[in-house]
Amino acid sequence: MDQATPNLPSRSFDGTSDFYCVLGFERDWRDESWMSLKRGALTLEFFPYPELSPAESGFSCCLRLDDMPALYQACKDAGVPEQCWGWPRLHPPKLEDSRLAIAYLVEPDGTLLRLIQNGY
């Protein structure tokens, strides 16, 4: 099985881990220069970037999910607000012109995660 894992910035491994673990991710690996978190078959990897400004972050990735609504609901249950400003924040799922159902999560470090439902 081919696989790709996003490499994302983290201002604080502790803060990043705390945020994602509430969403159902588990710690997989961590040392001072790298951390990986897993949720089922999904893996996110993080590198330290303590000087990152979330408002200026240009980092993003796509998560193609068999059950996008479940991860979106986990975000809502964790208290991530649906709003158009700040971080973290959610943008509700909608069917895009591409015929893909996509929701958006901007996490605490300003990284945009596109939550894409598989099967469209």
Secondary structure, DSSP 8 states (H G I E B T S, - for coil): ------EEEES-HHHHHHHHHHTT-EEEEE-SS-EEEEETTEEEEEEE-TT--GGG---EEEEEETTHHHHHHHHHHTT--B-SSSSSEEEEEEE-TTS-EEEEEE-TTS-EEEEEETT-
